[in-house]
Amino acid sequence: MEIKNEVLYRVYFLLGLFVVPAALTLVYRTFQIGVIQQDKWKGMIREAKHIQEREIEAERGSIMANDGSLLATSVPIFDLFFDPQAPSDEDFNEHVDSLAYCLATYVDNSFTVGAMRDHLIKLRTDSTYNKSRNVPIKRKVLYAEKQRIEEFPLFNLGQFRGGLIARKRSERRRPFGLLARRTIGYIREEAKPIGLEGKFDQVLGGEPGKELTMFLVDPKHDLWKPQNNLTAIEPRNGDDVVTTIDINIQDIAEDALLRAMERHDAEWGTVVVMEVNTGAIKAIANIGRESDGWYESYNYAIGNATEPGSTFKLASMMAMLEDGYISLEDSVDIEHGKTTFYDEELEDSSPLSATMDTISVRQAFEMSSNVGMAKLVNEHYGNKGLESAAHFIDRLREFNLNLPTGIELDGEASPFIKDPNDKDSQWSGTTLPWMAIGYELQITPLQMLTLYNAVANNGREMKPYLVSSIQRYGETVRTFPPTVIKRRIASKETIRQVKSLLEGVVERGTAYKLKSDQYNFAGKTGTAQINYRRGIRGNLVGGYQASFAGYFPAENPVYSCVVVINKPRQGGYYGGDVAGPVFREIADQCFDALMELHPAINVGKKPPMAGWRLPNGSIGLKSDFFTIMKDLRIPFSGNPGTEMAVLQVAADTLSVQPRSVQANLMPNVVGMGLRDALYLCENSGITVKVNGFGKVIRQSLLPGTRANGQTVWLQLE
Amino acid sequence: MSNFVARINAELKGDKAIWAILVLLAIISLLGVYSATGTLAYRATGGNTEWFLLKQGLILFFGLMLTYICHLVHYTRYSAWAPYAMAAVIPLLVLTLAMGTEINDARRWLELPYLGLTFQTSDLAKLALVVYVARAISSKQDYIDDWKSAFLPIIVPVLIICGLIAPADLSTAALLFLTSMGMMFVGRVALKYIGSLIVGGLIVFAFLYILGDMFPDAIRVDTWSSRIKDFMGGEQREIYHQAVQSKIAIANGGWFGQGPGNSIQRYYLPSPHTDYIYAIICEEYGAIGGTLLVALYVFLFFRVTRLVTKSPKAFGAMMAMGLTILLVFQAMINMAVAVDLVPVTGLTLPMVSSGGSSLVFTAIAFGAILSVSKYIESTT
C-alpha cells in the first residue's frame, strides 16, 4: 500500500509539476496570441497579402459607327503558358509524344515533332532551363484557339494536372483599321488619352468589380483562388458609344484626302463632313506627313487653329450685309488686283484681277478678290475709328466665330479674334483689311465649317457632335440630340444673299472648274499664305494652305464639308485646285448614296423584249425549258410529248418543238449543254470525254450509231 | 436507440470517460484534417477533397476498431509480448535507417512489402518500448534501487531504441527518452540515476551534434540546428515563416473561431494537417476550442491517474501511465510548436493529426490503457 501511495504521489508530482503547468502555459499562450495580441497577428493577413482585393476588369464598351459597325471594340485574348513541372511523371510520359505532335503541328511550326518532344522533356528535366514554370506556349490567342489548345493531350487534364496556364487580358481592336483613328483615339498608359476613347473613358470603361482573393498554389504563379464567402462586387461592363460617323463617308473622305495629299505632297490635311440640319459629324479625317508615310496622328480639324484665308470672306460679307452697308450689286474698284493699306501691299492671288478695275461686290466675292473685300470692310468699318472696328468684331461674335464649337473631344483650339479695345491684341490700322480676307485671326477648320453649316441650314447654327447615343447591351440608355447653338446667326435676307454668292463661286467664280452637271453645290475656296504678313515684309513665305468649305446640294443642303490642305508642294496651291477636288469627290459619292435625291430611273414603260435575244435552237430537257420560261414570264407555245425539246423562234414568239431520242442509239447532242448531253449519252451507256466548255458543237460518234459502251468525244464551245 | 446505447455500453468495457475522450479526439481529427488538407487535396486529386475525408474517416474507423480489439485483450498479455516486440523493433529500426523511404526529408518510414503502404517504425517502437519499460519497472519493484539488476536492464533498451531513432527523428527519440524517465520516476527508480540520465542525455545530444557535423548525410544535424537557430532568432522572422503563419491562424480564430472549413491559414502553413493542426483548430474553433482540446489531454491524464491507484498489479499501472505520459507529452509538444513555445519538432498531435501509422499506434495505445481500465472495473 505504501508503494502504491508513493507511486501516486509521484504521479501527482508529475501532473502538478509538468502536465498542468504545461497545459496552462499552452492555454495562456493560445489566448495571448489569439485574443490579447489578436490585432497584431491578424493584421499580418493583409500584410502578407494572403487576402488581396483584386480588381475584376470590366469589359470595355465599343465605339460604333452610326450604323452599328464597330469602330473600336475589346476582345478577350489569352497568353498561354506551360508549367512543365505540374504534370506527374506518369501523365507526362504518357502524353508527351502526342502533345509534342499537336504543338509542333498546330502551334509552333518551327519545331519538328521530335524536336518539340525533346524540348518538352528538356524543359521538365534540364536544370539549365532554370526549371521555369512559365514557359510561353503562345501569346495573343483568341478564345476559340485557346479552347482548341486546351484539348491537346496532357493539357486536357486541367490546369493542375496538365500544366497549361491561360492568362486572360483584353485587347482593343479596330475592325476598320486606321479609319478615323485619331477621332476614335486611344487610352494608353503614360500617355494623354486621345479622342473618343479618352473623352468617353468613364462611359466605355465601366466599373471594375472587386474580389477578395488569396493564394492557392503559390505567389510565384500568381494563382489566386476566389473566396466565395467574402463579398465581391460584380464589375459593371462599359457602355457602348454610338457615334455619328458614317463609315462609308468616312472611308470616302479619307481616301480622297489621302490621294490629294499624295498628289500635292502636302504637309497635313483634314476633312470634316457634317450633316447640315443636325450638326452630326459624318466623317472626320486627318492626315499628316511623317517620316515614313501618311498617318492620322493629330486631329487638325479640331486642334489646329490657323489663318483661314479666303473662306473667311463669307463672314466679312455677312457682317456687311447684316449692317446694310452694301448690296451685292454695288461696285468696288479692285485696282487691278493691287492696293496698299498704310504702305502695306495687298494683292489678289488670281491673275485675272490684273485686267479689272471696277466690278460688282458679287464679282469681288465670287472671284475672291482680296483687294475688293479688304477695301469694302475697311471702308465701312475702318474709317470711323476703333468704335466701328469693334462693331465688325461684334458682328463676328454674333456668328460665334470667337467661340469653340464645344465638340465632345478634348483639345479643341479656341479661335483667336483680335479686339480693337484690347491693348494687348496688337490691333493696327492694317488689321481690319487683313481680317476681312481671313488673316490676323485664327480659327479651326471645324469652327469654319460650323459657320458654313449654319448658312446652309438657313442661319440656324448647329453644334457639331460626334456621339449620338450611349448603349448598354444593345439598349439605348442615353441619347444626345442635335443642339442648336443659335437659332439665327443672320437675317433671312443676308443668308439668302450669301447662299447665292456661294453658289456663284461654283457657277462662275474660283470653283467653276469643279462644277458638276449632276447636282449643284455651293462653297468658297481659300488660298491662304502661311505667315502672310511676315512674307510681304521680306521674310520667308511659309507656303500655302488650300481650303474649300461648302455644302451640297445647293438647293436643299444635306451635308456641309470643309477641306483644308496645308503646304501643297506640287500640282498647284489654289484652294480651287487642291482642296476643291477633294470636296467634289466626297460630294459626288455622297450624292450618289443619297437615294432620296435621285429621280427613279425605273418608272415608265418597260422596253419590249428584243427578238434576237430569244434563245433559238437551244436543246435541252423540256421540263427545264418550261420552268425557266414560266419563271421569266416569256410567252411560248407548244408542248411536245418527248422528254427533250428544242426551242424555235419565229418572229417574236417562242415555240417548243419535240426532239426525240431513241434508246441505245447515239443521240444528236450538238447544240446541247453539257449537262443534257451527258445525261443522254450516259443513259445510252456511252462514255463521254469532253473538250472545251460551252455548248456541244461536234460529236465524235454519228447520231444513230448503236451504243455499246464506246467512248464519245464532245467538243464544246 | 436506448438499445443501441445499452449495447455499446455492454460492448465497451473500461472507463467510459476515456472512451469518450478517444471518440471526441477522433471527431476533432476528422474536422481538422478535412479542413486542413483542403489545398493538399485540391492539388493532388484535382479538387476531390472528399477523398481525404474518406481516407481519414476510414483510418479513424480502423483505429477505433483496433482500440476495441486491443481493449478486449487482457493487459498482462502485453507484458508477455513486450520482449518479442522489442526483438522485432530493433532490426526494423536498423532497416529503416538503412533503406527507409524519405518523406518530408526524413528517413523515418518503412514501406510494407506488397501493400505499398508506408509506416513510421518509430511509432511501433514507442509502443514496444513503453510496454517493455513498464514490464521491467514493475517486475523489479522489489530491488528497484539496484544499479545492476534493476536500472541497467531498464535503461539499456531505452538507450538502444532512442539511439536508433535519434539520427532520423531526434524529436521522437527525445520524447521517448523523456517518457521513459517519467515512467522511471513514477516507478520509483532512484532519483540519482534519473539525474545522471539527464546529464547523460545532454552529453549524447552534444556527441550526436558533433558527429552530425562530420557526417551530415547520416544525421540531420543541420535540420536541428537550423530549427533551433530559427526559434532563437524569433524577432527577425519574415512574414511567411511558419511560426508567424501559425500565430496568424490562432489570431484569426480569436475567441470563437471562423467556423468549420473557413481556415485561411491552411493555405500557408506547411503541414496544416499534422504539425500545425492545433493552429488550424484554433483558427476554426477559436481559443475556446483550443483550450477544450488541451483540456481533453489533461483529462486523459487525470483519468489514467485514477487507474494507478486502483490497479492491483504494478505492470498495469505502469503501462497505462507510461502510454498516457507518452501521448500527453507528445500532444503538449505538438501544441507548443503551434503556439511557438518550442522549435519545430515534427511530432504529431496524437489521435488528431492525419497520418496512418501514428493514428493506428495511438489507437492501440488507447486500447492497452482501456484494457487495464477494463480489468480494474472487472475486479473492483
Interface residues (C-beta under 8 A of the other chain):
Chain A: I3 K4 E6 V7 L8 R10 V11 Y12 F13 L14 L15 F18 V19 V20 A22 A23 T25 L26 V27 R29 T30 F31 I33 G34 V35 Q37 Q38 D39 K40 W41 K42 M44 I45 E47 A48 H50 I51 G158 F160 R161 M214 F215 L216 V217 K225 N229
Chain B: T39 Y42 R43 G46 Q141 G182 F185 V186 G187 R188 I239 Y240 V244 Q245 K247 I248 I250 A251 N252 G253 G254 W255 N262 I264 Q265 Y267 Y268 C282 G286 A287 G290 T291 V294 A295 Y297 V298 F301 F302 T305 V308 T309 A314 A317 M321 I325 V328 M332 M335 A336 V339 D340 L341
